[in-house]
Amino acid sequence: MDTLVKFIVDAVVFERMARFNPEKDWEHKTYAEFILWNAKCFEELAEDCQQDILRICKSIGRQFIRLVDEEHCCEFTACSVYFNKNKQLCIVNPR
């Protein structure tokens, strides 16, 4: 879990997400609650899924994973992750 926490979006990004999310998924949560949510989502996964996510995080750390916007075909560097309200893994690119 420690490896994953290093890749969870930071508090500043979390605050932006809380302000800009139209569904207000995070507006009444603190950053500490958000971290606990992510830990809970991760811990509920099967061991093989946990290992897959840790491999993704390590690849993000090596700047190996790129995200592509289909509209403009631009590549973005992946920088962090989090679990959304549906417990889906989201990969984030920097602003």
Secondary structure as UniProt FT lines:
FT   HELIX           2..5
FT   TURN            6..7
FT   HELIX           11..20
FT   TURN            22..23
FT   TURN            27..28
FT   HELIX           31..43
FT   HELIX           47..61
FT   TURN            62..63
FT   STRAND          66..69
FT   TURN            70..73
FT   STRAND          74..77
FT   STRAND          80..83
FT   TURN            85..86
FT   STRAND          89..92
//
